[in-house]
Amino acid sequence: MTRTSIPDSNVRGAFSDGGNTFSVHASSDEAPDSFQVYASGSVAEIVLVISGLNAGILNATWGLNWVNASEEWREWCEAEAFMVFYNGTKPAVGRVRVCHG
């Protein structure tokens, strides 16, 4: 039996903690009410689900393998996931040029 995956048009981007790569997926193309974070690009490894975006009543639900991560790491992961959801994949870490005028 051969299995193939259908490309997900709702992928917003990805981020990394240096050891794992996480992808952020919106629940729909238009006005998504939630987004999901998966580890290593596998939808079988749910890290985090944020729901209630449209209602403004946010709820974070952690996957079984991630619920016991430190509070600091979970806060960092949640912040990164929101940034990617709203802005897309973060640029690679490196040199940045800034012009002040």
Backbone as JSON Lines, residues from 0, in Angstrom:
{"i":0,"aa":"M","n":[0.84,-1.17,0.0],"ca":[0.0,0.0,0.0],"c":[0.89,1.24,0.0]}
{"i":1,"aa":"T","n":[0.59,2.17,-0.86],"ca":[1.35,3.41,-0.95],"c":[0.5,4.54,-0.39]}
{"i":2,"aa":"R","n":[1.14,5.38,0.4],"ca":[0.44,6.54,0.96],"c":[1.12,7.8,0.47]}
{"i":3,"aa":"T","n":[0.33,8.76,0.13],"ca":[0.86,10.05,-0.28],"c":[0.16,11.12,0.53]}
{"i":4,"aa":"S","n":[0.8,12.24,0.65],"ca":[0.19,13.34,1.37],"c":[-0.21,14.44,0.4]}
{"i":5,"aa":"I","n":[-1.27,15.12,0.72],"ca":[-1.74,16.23,-0.08],"c":[-1.1,17.49,0.48]}
{"i":6,"aa":"P","n":[-0.49,18.32,-0.38],"ca":[0.13,19.55,0.12],"c":[-0.89,20.39,0.89]}
{"i":7,"aa":"D","n":[-0.5,20.93,2.0],"ca":[-1.38,21.71,2.86],"c":[-1.24,23.18,2.5]}
{"i":8,"aa":"S","n":[-2.3,23.74,1.92],"ca":[-2.26,25.15,1.52],"c":[-2.4,26.09,2.71]}
{"i":9,"aa":"N","n":[-2.68,25.52,3.88],"ca":[-2.87,26.35,5.06],"c":[-1.62,26.48,5.91]}
{"i":10,"aa":"V","n":[-0.49,26.03,5.39],"ca":[0.77,26.15,6.13],"c":[1.16,27.62,6.16]}
{"i":11,"aa":"R","n":[1.39,28.15,7.36],"ca":[1.77,29.55,7.51],"c":[3.28,29.73,7.6]}
{"i":12,"aa":"G","n":[4.0,28.68,7.99],"ca":[5.44,28.79,8.11],"c":[5.96,27.84,9.15]}
{"i":13,"aa":"A","n":[7.21,28.08,9.56],"ca":[7.86,27.18,10.51],"c":[8.82,27.95,11.4]}
{"i":14,"aa":"F","n":[9.19,27.32,12.51],"ca":[10.21,27.86,13.41],"c":[10.92,26.69,14.06]}
{"i":15,"aa":"S","n":[12.01,26.98,14.73],"ca":[12.83,25.93,15.33],"c":[13.31,26.34,16.71]}
{"i":16,"aa":"D","n":[13.51,25.35,17.57],"ca":[14.11,25.61,18.87],"c":[15.57,25.18,18.89]}
{"i":17,"aa":"G","n":[16.11,24.9,17.73],"ca":[17.49,24.46,17.6],"c":[17.61,22.95,17.53]}
{"i":18,"aa":"G","n":[16.64,22.23,18.04],"ca":[16.66,20.78,17.99],"c":[15.49,20.2,17.22]}
{"i":19,"aa":"N","n":[14.38,20.9,17.26],"ca":[13.16,20.48,16.56],"c":[12.7,21.58,15.63]}
{"i":20,"aa":"T","n":[12.04,21.2,14.56],"ca":[11.42,22.15,13.66],"c":[9.92,22.01,13.8]}
{"i":21,"aa":"F","n":[9.22,23.13,13.87],"ca":[7.78,23.13,14.07],"c":[7.11,23.86,12.91]}
{"i":22,"aa":"S","n":[6.01,23.3,12.39],"ca":[5.27,23.96,11.33],"c":[3.93,24.42,11.87]}
{"i":23,"aa":"V","n":[3.47,25.57,11.38],"ca":[2.24,26.19,11.84],"c":[1.22,26.13,10.71]}
{"i":24,"aa":"H","n":[0.03,25.58,11.02],"ca":[-1.01,25.37,10.03],"c":[-2.3,26.05,10.48]}
{"i":25,"aa":"A","n":[-2.88,26.89,9.61],"ca":[-4.17,27.52,9.91],"c":[-5.27,26.49,9.68]}
{"i":26,"aa":"S","n":[-6.39,26.66,10.38],"ca":[-7.5,25.72,10.24],"c":[-8.24,25.88,8.91]}
{"i":27,"aa":"S","n":[-8.13,27.04,8.28],"ca":[-8.76,27.26,6.98],"c":[-8.07,28.43,6.27]}
{"i":28,"aa":"D","n":[-8.39,28.58,4.99],"ca":[-7.8,29.68,4.22],"c":[-8.35,31.04,4.64]}
{"i":29,"aa":"E","n":[-9.65,31.1,4.87],"ca":[-10.31,32.36,5.19],"c":[-10.8,32.36,6.63]}
{"i":30,"aa":"A","n":[-10.43,33.37,7.36],"ca":[-10.85,33.58,8.75],"c":[-10.71,32.33,9.62]}
{"i":31,"aa":"P","n":[-9.51,31.79,9.71],"ca":[-9.34,30.59,10.54],"c":[-9.62,30.89,12.01]}
{"i":32,"aa":"D","n":[-10.28,29.94,12.67],"ca":[-10.58,30.12,14.09],"c":[-9.55,29.44,14.97]}
{"i":33,"aa":"S","n":[-8.62,28.71,14.35],"ca":[-7.58,28.05,15.14],"c":[-6.35,27.82,14.26]}
{"i":34,"aa":"F","n":[-5.27,27.49,14.94],"ca":[-4.11,27.01,14.22],"c":[-3.45,25.9,15.02]}
{"i":35,"aa":"Q","n":[-2.72,25.05,14.31],"ca":[-2.06,23.91,14.91],"c":[-0.56,23.99,14.65]}
{"i":36,"aa":"V","n":[0.2,23.5,15.61],"ca":[1.66,23.44,15.48],"c":[2.04,21.97,15.51]}
{"i":37,"aa":"Y","n":[2.78,21.54,14.49],"ca":[3.23,20.16,14.39],"c":[4.76,20.11,14.45]}
{"i":38,"aa":"A","n":[5.28,19.03,15.01],"ca":[6.73,18.84,15.09],"c":[7.21,18.08,13.88]}
{"i":39,"aa":"S","n":[8.38,18.46,13.39],"ca":[9.06,17.76,12.29],"c":[8.2,17.61,11.04]}
{"i":40,"aa":"G","n":[7.26,18.51,10.84],"ca":[6.44,18.48,9.64],"c":[5.45,17.34,9.58]}
{"i":41,"aa":"S","n":[5.26,16.63,10.67],"ca":[4.35,15.49,10.71],"c":[3.07,15.86,11.44]}
{"i":42,"aa":"V","n":[1.94,15.75,10.76],"ca":[0.67,16.09,11.4],"c":[0.31,15.06,12.47]}
{"i":43,"aa":"A","n":[1.06,13.99,12.57],"ca":[0.84,13.0,13.62],"c":[1.43,13.46,14.95]}
{"i":44,"aa":"E","n":[2.33,14.44,14.92],"ca":[3.0,14.92,16.13],"c":[2.49,16.33,16.47]}
{"i":45,"aa":"I","n":[1.31,16.39,17.08],"ca":[0.72,17.67,17.46],"c":[1.44,18.22,18.68]}
{"i":46,"aa":"V","n":[1.91,19.44,18.55],"ca":[2.59,20.11,19.66],"c":[1.6,21.01,20.39]}
{"i":47,"aa":"L","n":[0.86,21.8,19.63],"ca":[0.01,22.84,20.23],"c":[-1.14,23.16,19.3]}
{"i":48,"aa":"V","n":[-2.32,23.39,19.87],"ca":[-3.48,23.88,19.13],"c":[-3.95,25.14,19.85]}
{"i":49,"aa":"I","n":[-4.07,26.23,19.1],"ca":[-4.63,27.48,19.63],"c":[-5.98,27.66,18.98]}
{"i":50,"aa":"S","n":[-7.03,27.72,19.78],"ca":[-8.39,27.9,19.25],"c":[-8.99,29.18,19.81]}
{"i":51,"aa":"G","n":[-10.12,29.57,19.23],"ca":[-10.83,30.76,19.69],"c":[-10.33,32.07,19.1]}
{"i":52,"aa":"L","n":[-9.63,32.0,17.97],"ca":[-9.07,33.22,17.38],"c":[-10.15,34.23,16.99]}
{"i":53,"aa":"N","n":[-11.22,33.77,16.38],"ca":[-12.28,34.69,15.94],"c":[-13.11,35.21,17.09]}
{"i":54,"aa":"A","n":[-13.32,34.41,18.1],"ca":[-14.12,34.81,19.26],"c":[-13.32,35.66,20.23]}
{"i":55,"aa":"G","n":[-11.98,35.61,20.12],"ca":[-11.14,36.37,21.04],"c":[-10.98,35.7,22.39]}
{"i":56,"aa":"I","n":[-11.45,34.46,22.48],"ca":[-11.31,33.69,23.72],"c":[-10.31,32.58,23.41]}
{"i":57,"aa":"L","n":[-9.03,32.88,23.6],"ca":[-7.97,31.96,23.19],"c":[-7.82,30.8,24.17]}
{"i":58,"aa":"N","n":[-7.6,29.63,23.6],"ca":[-7.37,28.44,24.4],"c":[-6.19,27.68,23.8]}
{"i":59,"aa":"A","n":[-5.2,27.38,24.62],"ca":[-4.04,26.61,24.18],"c":[-4.18,25.18,24.69]}
{"i":60,"aa":"T","n":[-4.07,24.22,23.77],"ca":[-4.1,22.81,24.13],"c":[-2.8,22.18,23.66]}
{"i":61,"aa":"W","n":[-2.08,21.55,24.59],"ca":[-0.76,20.98,24.3],"c":[-0.87,19.5,23.98]}
{"i":62,"aa":"G","n":[-0.08,19.04,23.02],"ca":[-0.01,17.63,22.68],"c":[0.59,16.83,23.83]}
{"i":63,"aa":"L","n":[0.32,15.54,23.82],"ca":[0.76,14.67,24.92],"c":[2.26,14.69,25.17]}
{"i":64,"aa":"N","n":[3.05,14.76,24.11],"ca":[4.51,14.75,24.28],"c":[5.07,16.1,24.68]}
{"i":65,"aa":"W","n":[4.23,17.14,24.74],"ca":[4.72,18.5,24.97],"c":[4.1,19.16,26.19]}
{"i":66,"aa":"V","n":[3.07,18.58,26.75],"ca":[2.36,19.18,27.87],"c":[3.26,19.31,29.11]}
{"i":67,"aa":"N","n":[4.25,18.45,29.24],"ca":[5.14,18.49,30.4],"c":[6.42,19.29,30.17]}
{"i":68,"aa":"A","n":[6.51,19.98,29.03],"ca":[7.66,20.85,28.79],"c":[7.62,21.99,29.81]}
{"i":69,"aa":"S","n":[8.76,22.62,30.03],"ca":[8.81,23.7,31.02],"c":[7.88,24.84,30.62]}
{"i":70,"aa":"E","n":[7.4,25.55,31.62],"ca":[6.53,26.7,31.38],"c":[7.22,27.72,30.49]}
{"i":71,"aa":"E","n":[8.5,27.94,30.73],"ca":[9.28,28.9,29.92],"c":[9.3,28.47,28.46]}
{"i":72,"aa":"W","n":[9.55,27.2,28.19],"ca":[9.61,26.72,26.81],"c":[8.24,26.82,26.16]}
{"i":73,"aa":"R","n":[7.18,26.45,26.89],"ca":[5.83,26.52,26.32],"c":[5.45,27.96,26.01]}
{"i":74,"aa":"E","n":[5.81,28.92,26.86],"ca":[5.54,30.33,26.56],"c":[6.29,30.77,25.31]}
{"i":75,"aa":"W","n":[7.57,30.35,25.2],"ca":[8.37,30.68,24.02],"c":[7.73,30.08,22.76]}
{"i":76,"aa":"C","n":[7.36,28.81,22.83],"ca":[6.78,28.12,21.68],"c":[5.48,28.78,21.24]}
{"i":77,"aa":"E","n":[4.64,29.13,22.19],"ca":[3.37,29.78,21.89],"c":[3.61,31.14,21.21]}
{"i":78,"aa":"A","n":[4.56,31.92,21.73],"ca":[4.87,33.22,21.14],"c":[5.41,33.06,19.72]}
{"i":79,"aa":"E","n":[6.3,32.09,19.51],"ca":[6.84,31.85,18.17],"c":[5.73,31.41,17.21]}
{"i":80,"aa":"A","n":[4.84,30.55,17.69],"ca":[3.74,30.06,16.85],"c":[2.82,31.21,16.42]}
{"i":81,"aa":"F","n":[2.49,32.11,17.36],"ca":[1.67,33.27,17.0],"c":[2.38,34.14,15.98]}
{"i":82,"aa":"M","n":[3.67,34.38,16.18],"ca":[4.42,35.21,15.24],"c":[4.38,34.6,13.84]}
{"i":83,"aa":"V","n":[4.61,33.31,13.73],"ca":[4.6,32.65,12.42],"c":[3.19,32.64,11.84]}
{"i":84,"aa":"F","n":[2.19,32.4,12.66],"ca":[0.8,32.38,12.17],"c":[0.43,33.71,11.53]}
{"i":85,"aa":"Y","n":[0.78,34.8,12.18],"ca":[0.41,36.12,11.67],"c":[1.4,36.71,10.67]}
{"i":86,"aa":"N","n":[2.67,36.31,10.71],"ca":[3.68,36.96,9.89],"c":[4.43,36.04,8.93]}
{"i":87,"aa":"G","n":[4.29,34.75,9.05],"ca":[5.04,33.84,8.2],"c":[6.34,33.4,8.86]}
{"i":88,"aa":"T","n":[7.08,32.59,8.16],"ca":[8.33,32.05,8.68],"c":[9.31,33.14,9.03]}
{"i":89,"aa":"K","n":[9.94,33.0,10.18],"ca":[10.95,33.97,10.6],"c":[12.18,33.85,9.71]}
{"i":90,"aa":"P","n":[12.86,34.94,9.46],"ca":[14.11,34.85,8.69],"c":[15.17,34.1,9.49]}
{"i":91,"aa":"A","n":[16.11,33.52,8.78],"ca":[17.19,32.77,9.43],"c":[18.0,33.7,10.32]}
{"i":92,"aa":"V","n":[18.49,33.15,11.4],"ca":[19.33,33.92,12.31],"c":[20.64,34.24,11.6]}
{"i":93,"aa":"G","n":[21.06,35.45,11.7],"ca":[22.29,35.86,11.05],"c":[22.47,37.35,11.16]}
{"i":94,"aa":"R","n":[23.23,37.89,10.28],"ca":[23.49,39.33,10.32],"c":[22.3,40.09,9.75]}
{"i":95,"aa":"V","n":[21.98,41.17,10.41],"ca":[20.87,42.02,9.99],"c":[21.39,43.43,9.85]}
{"i":96,"aa":"R","n":[21.05,44.07,8.75],"ca":[21.45,45.45,8.55],"c":[20.26,46.35,8.86]}
{"i":97,"aa":"V","n":[20.5,47.38,9.64],"ca":[19.46,48.31,10.03],"c":[19.89,49.71,9.62]}
{"i":98,"aa":"C","n":[18.96,50.43,9.01],"ca":[19.23,51.8,8.61],"c":[18.41,52.73,9.52]}
{"i":99,"aa":"H","n":[19.07,53.64,10.17],"ca":[18.39,54.57,11.07],"c":[18.29,55.96,10.44]}
{"i":100,"aa":"G","n":[17.99,56.01,9.2],"ca":[17.77,57.33,8.66],"c":[18.38,57.59,7.37]}
